[in-house]
Amino acid sequence: MLTETLPVRYSQTELVELMIPSYANFGGKIHGGILLSIMDKVAYACASKHAGAYCVTVTVDNVEFLSPVEVGDLVRFAASVNYVGKTSLVVGIRVTAENIKTGEQRHTNTSYFTMVAKDDEGKPTLVPKLLLETEEEIRRFLEAMKRREYKKEYVSLFYSAKNEISIQDGIRSLSEERCVLGLRL
Ligand SMILES: CC(C)(COP(=O)(O)OP(=O)(O)OC[C@H]1O[C@@H](n2cnc3c(N)ncnc32)[C@H](O)[C@@H]1OP(=O)(O)O)[C@@H](O)C(=O)NCCC(=O)NCCS
């Protein structure tokens, strides 16, 4: 039986992983894709725990790596449910990297995973309400609502702007860009 309401703390999830050499790119830093893959797993664990059901990732917002992660760093992924809708949940993940020798900690990114809970037939299924017990939890919930609202506006503005793009008019705005036109007619 699905619990009606669950506190944020019930599903808070934390993973600490050592960045090993096989995670590195040719420049010696950690691949962004490795971090994203770990974040997706942590988001899944957190969302599924709250939902009590299998969850799938729908969108990921705010993927900006602000500081490179080095081989040997200890990276901490702290996840919590920020928002719940009917069948969807937003999991916020804060990623920090720590240099083991110096103890210096850097915030590398905070990203937001929208996940949807699925039932055994693969259909979206209702998730428990979220009990907000601190001002920070309320702020995160409100922020997620704003993010959702602005994203909807952005998507609709972008799609109408996209449909209005004219190649003939647009070509003029390319003169200052770092591209060369080599149209094959
Ligand atoms: C996401 C998915 C479940 C939506 O299915 P659907 O039949 O369109 O369901 P609904 O329209 O009822 O939406 C279900 C929920 O997803 C949310 N949702 C759907 N598309 C969304 C989007 N682009 N961004 C944010 N939320 C979205 C809806 O708002 C709704 O949330 P709510 O119930 O809390 O109000 C479906 O498209 C899917 O399964 N996609 C594949 C996901 C997957 O497999 N991911 C793994 C990576 S390959």
The ligand as an SDF file (V2000), in Angstrom:
LIG
                    3D

 48 50  0  0  0  0  0  0  0  0999 V2000
    7.9390   10.5470  -19.7300 C   0  0  0  0  0  0  0  0  0  0  0  0
    6.7880    9.6240  -20.0500 C   0  0  0  0  0  0  0  0  0  0  0  0
    6.5240    8.7570  -18.8510 C   0  0  0  0  0  0  0  0  0  0  0  0
    5.5560   10.5250  -20.2680 C   0  0  0  0  0  0  0  0  0  0  0  0
    4.4890    9.6600  -20.6020 O   0  0  0  0  0  0  0  0  0  0  0  0
    3.0390   10.1870  -20.9670 P   0  0  0  0  0  0  0  0  0  0  0  0
    2.2190    9.0360  -21.3190 O   0  0  0  0  0  0  0  0  0  0  0  0
    3.1790   11.3220  -21.9240 O   0  0  0  0  0  0  0  0  0  0  0  0
    2.5250   10.6430  -19.5630 O   0  0  0  0  0  0  0  0  0  0  0  0
    1.9000   11.9950  -19.0770 P   0  0  0  0  0  0  0  0  0  0  0  0
    1.6460   12.9860  -20.1560 O   0  0  0  0  0  0  0  0  0  0  0  0
    0.7600   11.5730  -18.2100 O   0  0  0  0  0  0  0  0  0  0  0  0
    3.0720   12.5900  -18.1490 O   0  0  0  0  0  0  0  0  0  0  0  0
    3.4510   11.9300  -16.9950 C   0  0  0  0  0  0  0  0  0  0  0  0
    4.2240   12.9260  -16.1620 C   0  0  0  0  0  0  0  0  0  0  0  0
    5.4290   13.2390  -16.8410 O   0  0  0  0  0  0  0  0  0  0  0  0
    5.5680   14.6550  -16.9130 C   0  0  0  0  0  0  0  0  0  0  0  0
    6.2450   14.9670  -18.1410 N   0  0  0  0  0  0  0  0  0  0  0  0
    6.0020   14.4860  -19.3720 C   0  0  0  0  0  0  0  0  0  0  0  0
    6.8410   15.0480  -20.2600 N   0  0  0  0  0  0  0  0  0  0  0  0
    7.6350   15.8870  -19.5530 C   0  0  0  0  0  0  0  0  0  0  0  0
    8.6910   16.7610  -19.8970 C   0  0  0  0  0  0  0  0  0  0  0  0
    9.1250   16.8920  -21.1440 N   0  0  0  0  0  0  0  0  0  0  0  0
    9.2890   17.4630  -18.9270 N   0  0  0  0  0  0  0  0  0  0  0  0
    8.8890   17.3610  -17.6350 C   0  0  0  0  0  0  0  0  0  0  0  0
    7.8820   16.5370  -17.2400 N   0  0  0  0  0  0  0  0  0  0  0  0
    7.2640   15.8300  -18.2040 C   0  0  0  0  0  0  0  0  0  0  0  0
    4.1480   15.1870  -16.9320 C   0  0  0  0  0  0  0  0  0  0  0  0
    4.1080   16.5370  -16.5110 O   0  0  0  0  0  0  0  0  0  0  0  0
    3.4820   14.2570  -15.9460 C   0  0  0  0  0  0  0  0  0  0  0  0
    3.7900   14.6890  -14.6350 O   0  0  0  0  0  0  0  0  0  0  0  0
    2.6470   14.7090  -13.4780 P   0  0  0  0  0  0  0  0  0  0  0  0
    1.9410   13.3880  -13.5310 O   0  0  0  0  0  0  0  0  0  0  0  0
    3.4340   14.8480  -12.2150 O   0  0  0  0  0  0  0  0  0  0  0  0
    1.7500   15.8570  -13.7360 O   0  0  0  0  0  0  0  0  0  0  0  0
    7.0500    8.7900  -21.3210 C   0  0  0  0  0  0  0  0  0  0  0  0
    7.2310    9.6740  -22.4050 O   0  0  0  0  0  0  0  0  0  0  0  0
    8.2480    7.8770  -21.1940 C   0  0  0  0  0  0  0  0  0  0  0  0
    8.1590    6.7980  -20.6360 O   0  0  0  0  0  0  0  0  0  0  0  0
    9.4050    8.2880  -21.7560 N   0  0  0  0  0  0  0  0  0  0  0  0
   10.5930    7.4700  -21.7510 C   0  0  0  0  0  0  0  0  0  0  0  0
   11.4020    7.7080  -20.4800 C   0  0  0  0  0  0  0  0  0  0  0  0
   12.5840    6.7740  -20.4020 C   0  0  0  0  0  0  0  0  0  0  0  0
   12.5000    5.6180  -20.7240 O   0  0  0  0  0  0  0  0  0  0  0  0
   13.7040    7.3320  -19.9260 N   0  0  0  0  0  0  0  0  0  0  0  0
   14.9200    6.6010  -19.7810 C   0  0  0  0  0  0  0  0  0  0  0  0
   15.9660    7.1470  -20.6860 C   0  0  0  0  0  0  0  0  0  0  0  0
   16.0240    6.2760  -22.1900 S   0  0  0  0  0  0  0  0  0  0  0  0
  1  2  1  0
  2  3  1  0
  2  4  1  0
  2 36  1  0
  4  5  1  0
  5  6  1  0
  6  7  2  0
  6  8  1  0
  6  9  1  0
  9 10  1  0
 10 11  2  0
 10 12  1  0
 10 13  1  0
 13 14  1  0
 14 15  1  0
 15 16  1  0
 15 30  1  0
 16 17  1  0
 17 18  1  0
 17 28  1  0
 18 19  1  0
 18 27  1  0
 19 20  2  0
 20 21  1  0
 21 22  1  0
 21 27  2  0
 22 23  1  0
 22 24  2  0
 24 25  1  0
 25 26  2  0
 26 27  1  0
 28 29  1  0
 28 30  1  0
 30 31  1  0
 31 32  1  0
 32 33  2  0
 32 34  1  0
 32 35  1  0
 36 37  1  0
 36 38  1  0
 38 39  2  0
 38 40  1  0
 40 41  1  0
 41 42  1  0
 42 43  1  0
 43 44  2  0
 43 45  1  0
 45 46  1  0
 46 47  1  0
 47 48  1  0
M  END
$$$$
